Amino acid sequence: MKRPAADLLKVLIESGYMKEYFMQQFPDLNPEPGRDSYSVCCPFHDDNTPSMSIDIEKGLFICNVGCAQGSVFDYRVKKESIT
């Protein structure tokens, strides 16, 4: 059985949208050449040191404090308070 969300996520990753979206969300993000995973300060809690990991290749994020995790879709829903 096909999973439309998984297919869309694959298209977003391959098109470069994922990287572009997270670069807009975290302007101070300094990607390293050849690296698809980044650590950033989590926008969902008071964070002074990077506790959120973003994996551009997989289109996933996780807050290592435990307040949020999921795909880029989950991030947008939580960040933009979409219900």
C-alpha positions as CSV (number, residue, x, y, z in Angstrom):
1,M,0.0,0.0,0.0
2,K,1.4,3.4,-1.0
3,R,1.8,6.0,1.7
4,P,1.1,9.4,0.1
5,A,2.7,11.4,3.0
6,A,5.9,9.3,2.7
7,D,5.9,9.9,-1.1
8,L,5.4,13.7,-0.6
9,L,8.2,13.8,2.0
10,K,10.5,12.1,-0.4
11,V,9.7,14.6,-3.1
12,L,10.3,17.5,-0.7
13,I,13.6,16.1,0.3
14,E,14.8,15.5,-3.2
15,S,13.7,18.9,-4.4
16,G,15.7,20.7,-1.8
17,Y,12.6,22.2,-0.1
18,M,13.4,20.6,3.2
19,K,16.8,22.3,3.5
20,E,15.4,25.6,2.2
21,Y,12.5,25.5,4.7
22,F,14.7,24.8,7.7
23,M,17.2,27.4,6.6
24,Q,14.3,29.9,6.6
25,Q,13.3,28.8,10.1
26,F,16.8,28.9,11.5
27,P,18.7,31.8,9.7
28,D,21.8,31.2,11.8
29,L,22.0,27.6,10.7
30,N,25.4,26.9,9.3
31,P,25.4,23.8,7.3
32,E,28.6,21.9,6.9
33,P,29.4,20.6,3.4
34,G,28.3,17.0,2.9
35,R,26.4,17.0,6.2
36,D,22.6,16.6,6.3
37,S,22.1,16.8,10.1
38,Y,22.1,19.9,12.2
39,S,21.7,20.9,15.8
40,V,19.7,24.1,16.6
41,C,18.0,25.7,19.6
42,C,14.5,24.3,20.0
43,P,11.8,26.9,19.3
44,F,9.2,25.0,21.4
45,H,10.8,25.7,24.8
46,D,13.2,28.2,26.4
47,D,16.5,26.9,24.9
48,N,19.9,28.5,25.2
49,T,22.0,25.7,23.8
50,P,21.1,23.6,20.7
51,S,18.9,20.7,21.8
52,M,17.0,20.0,18.6
53,S,18.4,17.8,15.9
54,I,17.2,18.2,12.3
55,D,18.0,15.5,9.8
56,I,17.5,17.0,6.3
57,E,18.1,13.7,4.5
58,K,15.2,12.0,6.4
59,G,13.0,15.1,6.8
60,L,12.8,14.5,10.6
61,F,13.5,16.6,13.7
62,I,13.7,15.7,17.4
63,C,14.1,17.8,20.5
64,N,16.5,16.0,22.8
65,V,14.7,17.5,25.8
66,G,11.5,15.7,24.7
67,C,9.1,18.4,23.8
68,A,8.7,17.6,20.1
69,Q,9.6,15.3,17.3
70,G,8.4,14.2,13.9
71,S,8.5,15.1,10.2
72,V,8.7,18.5,8.6
73,F,4.8,18.3,8.5
74,D,4.7,17.8,12.3
75,Y,7.1,20.7,12.7
76,R,5.0,23.1,10.7
77,V,1.8,22.1,12.5
78,K,3.4,22.6,15.9
79,K,5.3,25.8,14.9
80,E,2.3,27.4,13.2
81,S,-0.3,26.1,15.7
82,I,-2.3,24.4,12.9
83,T,-5.0,22.2,14.2
